[in-house]
Amino acid sequence: MSTDTAPPPIVEASGLHTYYGSSHILHGVDLTIGAGQSVSLMGRNGMGKTTTIRSILGLTPPRRGTVAIHGRDMTGARPYHIARQGIGVVPEGRGIFPTLSVRENLIMAARPGLDGRLDWTLERVLDLFPRLAERITNMGDQLSGGEQQMLSIGRALMTNPILLVLDEATEGLAPIVRKELWAVISEVCNSGIASLLVDKDVNKLVSISDQSVILSKGRVVFSGPSSELAANPEAHLAFLGV
């Protein structure tokens, strides 16, 4: 009889209660991301999406609940310890280094993946983003907003992650740039890297992701296959409509 067991999820967050000071933001949030799985995290502004990400990454540790990474309890661990578990982050606001060149921004992040993989090299990232190749010697603050976002995604890929977290990656960008970035995000998701996606474009999220989670006032009000959400427009209106 086989004794093989399935590996634990990359991330398993259970019963998260997170506060900013005395403000209770998350009320028992659960979220699971399996290997190679793409999960969309949705909700109106101020409903707890970014706080959920910060709780998972150790930036704002929950007061109650647990965050397990690869089956290991890492609740409250320092963010760099969590990042070293194979998690690449594209933060809201991009976070690139303005006084480093495109090449330097990418190279400084380069490292093998958890199992020694080097799937994402400088050459592969520049193939994915030809515009960055054209601006390889430009400083970070000499790039347009769209180019900075490409650089932020490319830098995260240079860590050879098994999970990529993208928080509002297309926010505030021109439609043509958003279209280009969605094509890249879709390609990355199809490459086998797991992803946690936050964005206001619900239709794109549903079309790309395997699972969707909707937050309302810090509580999970929907969690299930994205295909189920796509077939349930009432949920869109109830929890995501303006």
Residue pairs with C-beta under 8 A, 6 or more apart in sequence:
7 35
7 70
7 71
8 68
8 70
8 71
9 32
9 33
9 34
9 35
9 68
9 71
10 33
10 34
10 35
10 37
10 69
10 70
10 86
10 87
10 162
10 163
10 194
11 31
11 32
11 33
11 56
11 67
11 68
11 69
11 163
11 196
12 32
12 33
12 66
12 67
12 68
12 71
13 29
13 30
13 31
13 32
13 52
13 55
13 56
13 65
13 66
13 67
13 68
14 30
14 65
14 66
14 68
15 28
15 29
15 30
15 64
15 65
15 66
16 26
16 28
16 29
16 30
16 31
16 52
16 55
16 62
16 64
16 65
16 67
17 24
17 26
17 27
17 28
17 62
17 63
17 64
17 65
18 25
18 26
18 29
18 48
18 51
18 52
18 54
18 55
18 60
18 61
18 62
18 63
18 65
19 25
19 63
20 51
20 60
24 218
25 48
25 51
25 218
26 48
26 51
26 52
26 55
26 62
26 218
27 217
27 218
27 219
28 65
28 219
28 220
29 48
29 52
29 55
29 65
29 215
29 218
29 219
29 220
30 220
30 223
31 39
31 41
31 52
31 56
31 213
31 220
31 223
32 39
33 39
33 163
33 194
33 196
34 194
35 162
35 194
36 192
36 193
36 194
37 194
37 195
37 210
37 211
38 189
38 194
38 195
38 197
38 208
38 209
38 210
38 211
39 194
39 195
39 196
39 197
39 209
39 210
39 211
39 212
39 213
40 197
40 198
40 199
40 205
40 206
40 208
40 209
40 211
40 212
40 213
40 226
41 49
41 52
41 53
41 196
41 197
41 198
41 213
41 215
42 49
42 198
42 202
42 205
42 212
42 213
42 214
42 215
42 239
42 240
43 49
43 214
43 215
43 216
43 239
43 240
44 216
44 239
44 240
44 242
47 215
47 216
47 217
47 218
48 215
48 217
48 218
49 167
49 198
49 215
50 92
50 167
50 198
51 60
51 218
52 215
53 165
53 167
53 196
53 198
54 60
55 61
55 62
55 65
55 67
56 67
56 82
56 165
56 196
57 79
57 82
57 83
57 87
57 89
57 165
58 67
58 74
58 76
58 77
58 78
58 79
58 81
58 82
59 79
61 75
61 76
62 75
62 76
65 75
66 73
66 75
67 73
67 74
67 75
68 74
68 75
69 82
69 85
69 87
70 85
74 81
74 82
74 85
83 89
83 159
85 114
86 113
86 114
86 160
86 161
86 162
86 163
87 161
87 162
87 163
87 164
87 165
88 156
88 157
88 159
88 161
88 163
88 164
88 165
89 156
89 164
89 165
89 167
90 149
90 152
90 153
90 156
90 164
90 165
90 166
90 167
90 169
91 152
91 167
92 167
92 168
92 171
94 148
94 149
94 151
94 152
95 152
96 105
96 140
96 143
96 148
96 151
96 152
96 155
97 104
97 105
97 108
97 140
98 139
98 140
98 141
99 139
99 140
99 141
100 108
100 139
100 140
101 136
101 137
101 138
101 139
101 140
102 132
102 135
102 136
102 137
102 138
102 140
102 143
102 151
103 122
103 136
103 137
105 140
105 151
105 155
106 122
106 125
106 132
106 151
106 154
106 155
106 158
107 122
107 158
109 155
109 156
109 158
109 159
110 121
110 122
110 158
110 159
111 158
111 159
111 160
112 118
112 160
113 119
113 159
113 160
113 161
113 162
114 162
117 160
118 160
119 160
119 191
120 157
120 158
120 159
120 160
121 158
122 158
124 157
125 132
125 154
125 157
125 158
126 132
126 133
126 136
126 154
127 133
128 154
128 157
128 184
128 187
129 150
129 151
129 153
129 154
129 184
131 147
131 150
132 147
132 150
132 151
132 154
135 142
135 143
135 147
140 148
140 151
143 151
145 172
145 173
145 177
146 173
146 174
146 177
146 180
146 181
149 169
149 170
149 173
149 177
149 181
150 181
150 184
152 169
153 166
153 169
153 181
153 184
153 185
153 188
156 164
157 164
157 188
161 193
162 193
162 194
163 193
163 194
163 195
163 196
164 188
164 193
164 194
164 195
164 196
165 195
165 196
166 185
166 195
166 196
166 197
166 198
166 199
167 198
168 198
168 199
168 200
169 181
169 185
169 197
169 199
170 177
170 178
170 181
170 182
170 199
170 201
171 199
171 200
173 181
178 201
182 201
182 204
182 208
185 195
185 197
185 208
186 208
188 195
189 195
189 208
189 209
195 209
197 205
197 208
197 209
199 205
202 236
202 240
205 212
205 226
206 212
206 226
206 229
206 230
207 226
207 230
209 226
210 225
210 226
211 223
211 224
211 225
211 226
212 222
212 223
212 224
212 225
212 226
212 229
213 220
213 222
213 223
214 220
214 221
214 222
214 223
214 229
214 235
214 239
214 240
215 221
216 239
221 239
222 229
222 235
222 239
229 235
229 236
